[in-house]
């Protein structure tokens, strides 16, 4: 992921979660994320919290003190008005997303 010329690598196992949040800026309930990504986990709630925590830590390097992933009542939402680009497999595949 790139923002203002800074890049941060996101592990492939967290890319789907990040993209899902980005594509639903209005927010996503925890239960929905668990059903889509973590239902096979031994402790789905813990797996989700751990992945959110790791994503937040990686994204903090782009803009310190900016909360990219917000906790909302019952879930999470992507919080940015910045233009950003997603790269897959270290190459741009024109997955540009602009959020208003």
MMTF fields as JSON, N, C-alpha, C and O atoms, coordinates in Angstrom:
{
  "mmtfVersion": "1.0.0",
  "mmtfProducer": "UNKNOWN",
  "numBonds": 399,
  "numAtoms": 400,
  "numGroups": 100,
  "numChains": 1,
  "numModels": 1,
  "chainsPerModel": [1],
  "groupsPerChain": [100],
  "chainIdList": ["A"],
  "bondAtomList": [4, 2, 8, 6, 12, 10, 16, 14, 20, 18, 24, 22, 28, 26, 32, 30, 36, 34, 40, 38, 44, 42, 48, 46, 52, 50, 56, 54, 60, 58, 64, 62, 68, 66, 72, 70, 76, 74, 80, 78, 84, 82, 88, 86, 92, 90, 96, 94, 100, 98, 104, 102, 108, 106, 112, 110, 116, 114, 120, 118, 124, 122, 128, 126, 132, 130, 136, 134, 140, 138, 144, 142, 148, 146, 152, 150, 156, 154, 160, 158, 164, 162, 168, 166, 172, 170, 176, 174, 180, 178, 184, 182, 188, 186, 192, 190, 196, 194, 200, 198, 204, 202, 208, 206, 212, 210, 216, 214, 220, 218, 224, 222, 228, 226, 232, 230, 236, 234, 240, 238, 244, 242, 248, 246, 252, 250, 256, 254, 260, 258, 264, 262, 268, 266, 272, 270, 276, 274, 280, 278, 284, 282, 288, 286, 292, 290, 296, 294, 300, 298, 304, 302, 308, 306, 312, 310, 316, 314, 320, 318, 324, 322, 328, 326, 332, 330, 336, 334, 340, 338, 344, 342, 348, 346, 352, 350, 356, 354, 360, 358, 364, 362, 368, 366, 372, 370, 376, 374, 380, 378, 384, 382, 388, 386, 392, 390, 396, 394],
  "bondOrderList": [1, 1, 1, 1, 1, 1, 1, 1, 1, 1, 1, 1, 1, 1, 1, 1, 1, 1, 1, 1, 1, 1, 1, 1, 1, 1, 1, 1, 1, 1, 1, 1, 1, 1, 1, 1, 1, 1, 1, 1, 1, 1, 1, 1, 1, 1, 1, 1, 1, 1, 1, 1, 1, 1, 1, 1, 1, 1, 1, 1, 1, 1, 1, 1, 1, 1, 1, 1, 1, 1, 1, 1, 1, 1, 1, 1, 1, 1, 1, 1, 1, 1, 1, 1, 1, 1, 1, 1, 1, 1, 1, 1, 1, 1, 1, 1, 1, 1, 1],
  "groupList": [{"groupName": "UNK", "atomNameList": ["N", "CA", "C", "O"], "elementList": ["N", "C", "C", "O"], "formalChargeList": [0, 0, 0, 0], "bondAtomList": [1, 0, 2, 1, 3, 2], "bondOrderList": [1, 1, 2], "singleLetterCode": "X", "chemCompType": "L-PEPTIDE LINKING"}],
  "groupTypeList": [0, 0, 0, 0, 0, 0, 0, 0, 0, 0, 0, 0, 0, 0, 0, 0, 0, 0, 0, 0, 0, 0, 0, 0, 0, 0, 0, 0, 0, 0, 0, 0, 0, 0, 0, 0, 0, 0, 0, 0, 0, 0, 0, 0, 0, 0, 0, 0, 0, 0, 0, 0, 0, 0, 0, 0, 0, 0, 0, 0, 0, 0, 0, 0, 0, 0, 0, 0, 0, 0, 0, 0, 0, 0, 0, 0, 0, 0, 0, 0, 0, 0, 0, 0, 0, 0, 0, 0, 0, 0, 0, 0, 0, 0, 0, 0, 0, 0, 0, 0],
  "groupIdList": [1, 2, 3, 4, 5, 6, 7, 8, 9, 10, 11, 12, 13, 14, 15, 16, 17, 18, 19, 20, 21, 22, 23, 24, 25, 26, 27, 28, 29, 30, 31, 32, 33, 34, 35, 36, 37, 38, 39, 40, 41, 42, 43, 44, 45, 46, 47, 48, 49, 50, 51, 52, 53, 54, 55, 56, 57, 58, 59, 60, 61, 62, 63, 64, 65, 66, 67, 68, 69, 70, 71, 72, 73, 74, 75, 76, 77, 78, 79, 80, 81, 82, 83, 84, 85, 86, 87, 88, 89, 90, 91, 92, 93, 94, 95, 96, 97, 98, 99, 100],
  "secStructList": [7, 3, 3, 6, 6, 3, 3, 7, 7, 7, 7, 2, 2, 2, 2, 2, 2, 2, 2, 2, 2, 2, 2, 7, 6, 6, 7, 3, 3, 2, 2, 2, 2, 0, 0, 0, 0, 0, 6, 6, 1, 6, 6, 2, 2, 2, 2, 2, 2, 2, 2, 2, 2, 2, 2, 2, 2, 2, 2, 6, 6, 6, 1, 6, 6, 7, 7, 1, 3, 3, 3, 3, 6, 6, 3, 3, 3, 3, 7, 7, 7, 1, 7, 3, 3, 3, 3, 3, 6, 6, 3, 3, 3, 3, 3, 3, 3, 7, 7, 7],
  "xCoordList": [0.855, 0.0, 0.898, 1.961, 0.467, 1.254, 0.374, -0.78, 0.932, 0.24, 1.281, 2.257, 1.066, 2.011, 3.438, 4.39, 3.581, 4.899, 5.534, 6.591, 4.914, 5.406, 4.723, 3.533, 5.48, 4.912, 5.021, 5.946, 4.059, 4.086, 3.635, 2.672, 4.349, 3.982, 2.933, 3.013, 1.955, 0.903, 0.978, 0.944, 1.077, 1.129, -0.118, -1.215, 0.07, -1.034, -2.233, -3.37, -2.004, -3.127, -3.944, -5.037, -3.442, -4.178, -4.695, -5.491, -4.247, -4.656, -6.165, -6.797, -6.752, -8.193, -9.006, -10.012, -8.58, -9.262, -9.161, -10.154, -7.973, -7.77, -8.604, -9.264, -8.582, -9.372, -10.865, -11.59, -11.321, -12.736, -13.137, -14.189, -12.303, -12.585, -12.562, -13.407, -11.607, -11.499, -12.724, -13.174, -13.242, -14.387, -15.714, -16.744, -15.699, -16.897, -16.622, -16.615, -16.398, -16.016, -17.102, -16.828, -18.336, -19.408, -19.266, -19.872, -18.464, -18.213, -18.71, -19.613, -18.101, -18.441, -18.553, -17.689, -19.61, -19.8, -18.788, -18.42, -18.351, -17.391, -17.889, -17.127, -19.169, -19.727, -19.608, -19.351, -19.796, -19.691, -18.256, -18.025, -17.3, -15.89, -15.518, -14.833, -15.967, -15.66, -16.224, -15.542, -17.448, -18.056, -17.296, -17.179, -16.783, -16.088, -14.629, -14.111, -13.96, -12.514, -12.021, -10.989, -12.721, -12.143, -13.007, -12.716, -14.054, -14.946, -14.257, -14.698, -13.196, -12.467, -11.457, -10.888, -11.233, -10.26, -10.765, -11.97, -9.846, -10.199, -10.868, -11.814, -10.369, -10.942, -11.123, -10.251, -12.242, -12.442, -12.353, -11.76, -12.926, -12.881, -11.437, -11.04, -10.665, -9.261, -8.469, -7.625, -8.733, -8.032, -8.325, -7.421, -9.573, -9.934, -9.233, -8.632, -9.303, -8.649, -7.15, -6.578, -6.518, -5.083, -4.746, -3.769, -5.529, -5.281, -5.502, -4.739, -6.521, -6.761, -5.593, -5.112, -5.142, -4.014, -2.749, -2.036, -2.478, -1.293, -1.406, -0.432, -2.592, -2.785, -2.588, -1.926, -3.159, -2.992, -1.521, -1.076, -0.771, 0.658, 1.406, 2.265, 1.1, 1.766, 1.382, 2.239, 0.107, -0.368, 0.099, 0.16, 0.423, 0.888, 2.149, 2.396, 2.942, 4.151, 3.883, 4.754, 2.69, 2.35, 2.071, 2.621, 1.236, 0.892, 0.763, -0.287, 1.835, 1.772, 0.606, 0.289, -0.007, -1.126, -2.426, -3.398, -2.463, -3.717, -4.324, -3.658, -5.576, -6.25, -6.926, -8.046, -6.255, -6.798, -7.979, -8.951, -7.895, -8.976, -9.597, -8.972, -10.845, -11.548, -12.4, -12.958, -12.484, -13.414, -14.726, -14.776, -15.785, -17.114, -17.989, -17.59, -19.145, -20.042, -20.347, -21.071, -19.807, -20.077, -19.169, -19.384, -18.15, -17.293, -16.146, -15.627, -15.765, -14.629, -14.964, -15.844, -14.245, -14.393, -13.079, -12.259, -12.91, -11.752, -11.974, -13.039, -10.99, -11.122, -10.019, -8.933, -10.29, -9.324, -9.984, -10.885, -9.526, -9.942, -8.79, -8.889, -7.692, -6.491, -6.594, -7.252, -5.943, -5.825, -4.768, -3.725, -5.034, -4.073, -4.109, -5.053, -3.076, -2.982, -2.681, -1.904, -3.309, -3.026, -2.19, -2.47, -1.179, -0.322, -0.464, -0.547, -0.492, -0.546, 0.689, 1.076, 1.291, 2.479, 3.576, 4.266, 3.731, 4.786, 4.696, 5.696, 3.536, 3.373, 2.001, 1.05, 1.913, 0.658, -0.27, 0.096, -1.454, -2.421, -3.642, -4.763, -3.381, -4.416, -5.607, -6.758, -5.325, -6.382, -6.381, -6.161, -6.623, -6.669, -8.047, -9.057, -8.094, -9.353, -9.27, -8.292, -10.274, -10.347, -11.55, -12.656, -11.356, -12.46, -12.79, -11.893, -14.061, -14.495, -14.535, -14.877],
  "yCoordList": [-1.16, 0.0, 1.218, 1.219, 2.258, 3.477, 4.684, 4.749, 5.635, 6.875, 7.976, 7.871, 9.043, 10.171, 9.728, 10.292, 8.735, 8.26, 7.293, 6.731, 7.088, 6.112, 4.791, 4.748, 3.713, 2.387, 1.553, 1.708, 0.671, -0.276, -1.624, -1.714, -2.654, -4.008, -4.598, -4.472, -5.24, -5.898, -7.389, -7.766, -8.24, -9.684, -10.154, -9.636, -11.131, -11.602, -12.069, -11.938, -12.608, -13.074, -11.922, -12.156, -10.683, -9.534, -8.622, -7.719, -8.854, -8.005, -8.07, -7.037, -9.268, -9.397, -8.643, -8.015, -8.701, -7.952, -6.454, -5.733, -5.991, -4.567, -4.105, -3.069, -4.856, -4.491, -4.476, -3.603, -5.416, -5.461, -4.209, -3.624, -3.806, -2.576, -1.353, -0.468, -1.297, -0.161, -0.05, 1.05, -1.175, -1.174, -0.925, -0.749, -0.909, -0.652, 0.468, 0.224, 1.689, 2.782, 3.145, 3.849, 2.671, 2.94, 2.089, 2.384, 1.039, 0.176, -1.239, -1.478, -2.175, -3.585, -4.153, -3.919, -4.888, -5.504, -6.635, -7.328, -6.807, -7.866, -9.242, -10.041, -9.51, -10.822, -11.089, -12.219, -10.048, -10.211, -10.537, -11.409, -9.838, -10.105, -11.521, -12.239, -11.912, -13.255, -14.307, -15.282, -14.123, -15.095, -15.188, -16.269, -14.061, -14.045, -14.489, -15.093, -14.204, -14.406, -15.338, -15.987, -15.42, -16.081, -17.182, -17.644, -17.617, -18.612, -19.95, -20.733, -20.222, -21.485, -21.421, -22.443, -20.233, -20.071, -20.715, -20.809, -21.143, -21.728, -20.692, -21.005, -19.449, -18.343, -17.161, -16.295, -17.113, -16.108, -14.661, -13.82, -14.364, -12.991, -12.563, -11.46, -13.434, -13.139, -12.985, -12.095, -13.844, -13.76, -12.435, -11.812, -12.001, -10.723, -9.571, -8.715, -9.54, -8.463, -8.42, -7.342, -9.581, -9.654, -9.124, -8.391, -9.478, -8.993, -7.496, -6.812, -6.976, -5.524, -4.81, -3.794, -5.329, -4.72, -4.709, -3.706, -5.799, -5.872, -4.915, -4.26, -4.839, -3.895, -2.454, -1.664, -2.125, -0.761, -0.437, 0.666, -1.381, -1.156, -0.905, -0.025, -1.653, -1.46, -0.122, 0.589, 0.223, 1.451, 2.706, 3.78, 2.58, 3.726, 4.336, 5.532, 3.523, 4.028, 4.995, 5.788, 4.936, 5.852, 7.262, 8.235, 7.368, 8.663, 8.431, 8.0, 8.718, 8.505, 9.273, 10.389, 8.669, 9.225, 9.332, 9.898, 8.802, 8.766, 7.381, 6.37, 7.343, 6.066, 5.638, 6.061, 4.806, 4.343, 3.396, 3.445, 2.544, 1.596, 2.014, 1.931, 2.466, 2.91, 1.775, 0.969, 1.734, 0.832, 1.586, 2.695, 0.973, 1.57, 0.612, -0.522, 1.048, 0.205, -1.081, -1.064, -2.173, -3.467, -3.858, -4.902, -3.051, -3.418, -2.457, -1.827, -2.362, -1.543, -0.816, -1.23, 0.276, 0.954, 1.593, 1.973, 1.697, 2.349, 3.847, 4.345, 4.558, 5.984, 6.74, 6.933, 7.161, 8.022, 8.768, 8.258, 9.965, 10.763, 10.9, 11.601, 10.227, 10.309, 9.406, 8.366, 9.806, 8.929, 7.883, 8.201, 6.667, 5.609, 4.623, 4.603, 3.805, 2.795, 1.463, 1.372, 0.435, -0.927, -1.603, -1.466, -2.321, -3.082, -4.545, -4.883, -5.392, -6.824, -7.471, -7.17, -8.351, -9.076, -8.12, -8.381, -7.021, -6.028, -5.37, -4.856, -5.377, -4.66, -4.001, -4.523, -2.855, -2.127, -2.863, -3.117, -3.202, -3.849, -2.944, -3.406, -1.644, -0.627, -0.814, -0.682, -1.114, -1.2, 0.105, 0.108, 1.19, 2.5, 2.695, 2.506, 3.07, 3.364, 4.775, 5.13, 5.58, 6.922, 6.989, 6.636, 7.427, 7.566, 9.041, 9.88, 9.348, 10.734, 11.026, 12.14],
  "zCoordList": [0.0, 0.0, 0.0, 0.621, -0.701, -0.807, -0.5, -0.922, 0.236, 0.569, 0.643, 1.385, -0.135, -0.172, -0.461, 0.079, -1.299, -1.676, -0.691, -0.979, 0.464, 1.433, 1.163, 0.85, 1.285, 1.071, 2.334, 3.132, 2.489, 3.597, 3.041, 2.279, 3.44, 3.011, 3.933, 5.155, 3.33, 4.094, 3.774, 2.603, 4.787, 4.535, 3.793, 4.0, 2.94, 2.099, 2.915, 2.461, 4.107, 4.91, 5.499, 6.015, 5.437, 5.946, 4.834, 5.092, 3.606, 2.487, 2.267, 2.046, 2.323, 2.087, 3.132, 2.803, 4.373, 5.43, 5.176, 5.285, 4.84, 4.571, 3.386, 3.461, 2.3, 1.12, 1.438, 0.961, 2.224, 2.591, 3.365, 3.108, 4.304, 5.06, 4.151, 4.282, 3.236, 2.327, 1.415, 1.094, 1.015, 0.1, 0.817, 0.166, 2.135, 2.929, 3.942, 5.149, 3.454, 4.36, 5.369, 6.341, 5.15, 6.107, 7.366, 8.396, 7.274, 8.423, 8.196, 7.394, 8.92, 8.813, 10.223, 11.067, 10.463, 11.78, 11.983, 11.035, 13.214, 13.542, 13.102, 12.559, 13.339, 12.981, 11.479, 11.063, 10.672, 9.227, 8.822, 7.985, 9.416, 9.11, 9.54, 8.812, 10.709, 11.209, 10.265, 9.948, 9.816, 8.9, 7.581, 7.003, 7.109, 5.819, 5.919, 4.98, 7.033, 7.091, 8.202, 8.033, 9.319, 10.492, 11.093, 12.197, 10.409, 11.014, 11.245, 12.086, 10.522, 10.702, 11.841, 12.223, 12.384, 13.468, 14.757, 14.993, 15.56, 16.854, 17.751, 18.474, 17.699, 18.469, 17.514, 17.439, 16.785, 15.738, 16.228, 15.552, 17.38, 17.916, 18.145, 17.768, 18.759, 19.031, 17.735, 17.626, 16.757, 15.467, 14.781, 14.225, 14.816, 14.215, 14.93, 14.28, 16.252, 17.016, 16.741, 16.577, 16.692, 16.444, 15.047, 14.891, 14.043, 12.687, 12.575, 11.892, 13.224, 13.221, 13.897, 13.394, 15.021, 15.744, 14.869, 14.825, 14.19, 13.326, 12.134, 11.766, 11.538, 10.429, 10.892, 10.22, 12.024, 12.566, 12.775, 12.458, 13.302, 13.552, 12.245, 12.19, 11.208, 9.909, 9.29, 8.765, 9.348, 8.721, 9.446, 8.849, 10.711, 11.482, 10.878, 11.033, 10.193, 9.555, 8.409, 8.05, 7.836, 6.741, 7.249, 6.731, 8.24, 8.842, 10.344, 10.822, 11.091, 12.541, 13.161, 12.75, 14.133, 14.895, 14.106, 14.605, 12.89, 12.13, 12.305, 12.084, 12.698, 12.911, 11.613, 11.329, 10.827, 9.555, 9.753, 9.0, 10.758, 11.045, 12.369, 13.426, 12.282, 13.477, 14.031, 13.287, 15.358, 16.013, 16.132, 16.664, 15.629, 15.739, 16.533, 16.795, 16.906, 17.683, 16.928, 15.933, 17.39, 16.781, 15.639, 15.024, 15.327, 14.208, 13.968, 14.89, 12.697, 12.297, 10.998, 10.243, 10.757, 9.467, 9.067, 9.902, 7.764, 7.162, 7.27, 6.907, 7.758, 8.007, 7.285, 7.831, 6.076, 5.407, 4.271, 3.605, 4.069, 2.928, 1.961, 0.953, 2.273, 1.464, 0.247, 0.288, -0.83, -1.988, -1.663, -1.091, -2.019, -1.769, -2.916, -3.707, -2.999, -4.047, -3.401, -2.451, -3.931, -3.489, -4.558, -5.749, -4.145, -5.045, -4.671, -3.491, -5.649, -5.387, -5.992, -7.121, -5.232, -5.693, -6.147, -7.132, -5.432, -5.683, -7.051, -7.553, -7.652, -8.912, -8.902, -8.321, -9.549, -9.62, -10.579, -11.727, -10.12, -10.986, -11.16, -11.373, -11.063, -11.258, -10.333, -10.749, -9.101, -8.095, -7.313, -6.102, -7.99, -7.348, -6.745, -7.423, -5.487, -4.831, -4.292, -3.634, -4.558, -4.021, -3.114, -3.522, -1.912, -0.962, -0.805, -0.721, -0.766, -0.543, 0.919, 1.316]
}
